Amino acid sequence: MYLSLYTWNARTGVLDGLASRTGLEFVGWVIKPGRWIADQATTTWKRYLYLVDLRQENDLLRERLDQLTMELTAKHEQVTEAFRLRKLLGFRPPMGWTSSGARVIAQRMGPNAALGTVVIDKGTLADVDINTPVITPHGVVGRVLRSGLTASSVLLLTDHNSKIPVLGMKHRSTGILTGGGADNSLDVYYVPLNAPIDEGEILLTSGLAEIYPKGLPIARVTSVERSEISLFLTVRAEPLVNLRDLEEILLLQTQPAQAPNVSGSPAAAPGS
């Protein structure tokens, strides 16, 4: 039978063709899954490498974004500070007074912590004395309470111990502006019952206490009440300056008086 099949296959080649096709199919069945697995593994590896590179790139971009955000914040702070300092430089002090800038470095520190105070970075070395007026371009802040060599504490106008003579910008009614505490309104005492004063009217320093120059804006009237049992109005006000966000302030100092020329003739020029 074998010889017959061999002879028949040698003449017709049927068995060789069948074996060849069967072998190819078997090889295909074996190779295709292996090739598919190899392709999937290669694709997965490439995706992994791509994701690694993408993650590294994302990390670099995130670091760059953080750096740019910090730079933008610093630039914004510089612009804001420049805007505030420009306002300070543009302030024109009253006649007979000079102004100098200082920075707020702390709030409610030291033995005066029970008071409404801030600490500034100038003291007696910069000719800052007790009762030196402290203002901003928007209005009065307070006065120097204690002065050291290089730092001073400022009593804010909202403190209970602050009492400032004021007058109305419109009706010129006078009173004493007294602090009511950090979170309370200001009180204006000793305003006569028949004195004209309106809600929203700006109050100015009257200069009667000889601490503040006359005409500095200090507060805005928020309410006016009349009483039948008192000879004075009940007037409340609010500061014009946001005392919680103070960063830079101005110190007002009186100019030294110039000695008059008694001779009545101009001084001789040097070398004449």
Buried (B, 14 or more C-beta within 10 A) or exposed (E): EEEEEEEEBEEEEEEEEEEEEEEEEEEEEEEEEEEEEEEEEEEEEEEEEEEEEEEEEEEEEEEEEEEEEEEEEEEEEEEEEEEBEEBBEEBEBBEEBBBBBBEBEEBBEEEBEEBBBBBBBBBBEBEBEEEBBBBBBEBBBBBBBBBBEEBBBBBBBBBEEBBBBBBBBEEEBBBBBBBBEEEEBBBBEBBEEEBEBEEEBBBBBBBBEEBBBEEBBBBBBEEBEEEEEEEBBBBBBEBBBEBEEBEBBBBBBBEEEEEEEEEEEEEEEEEE
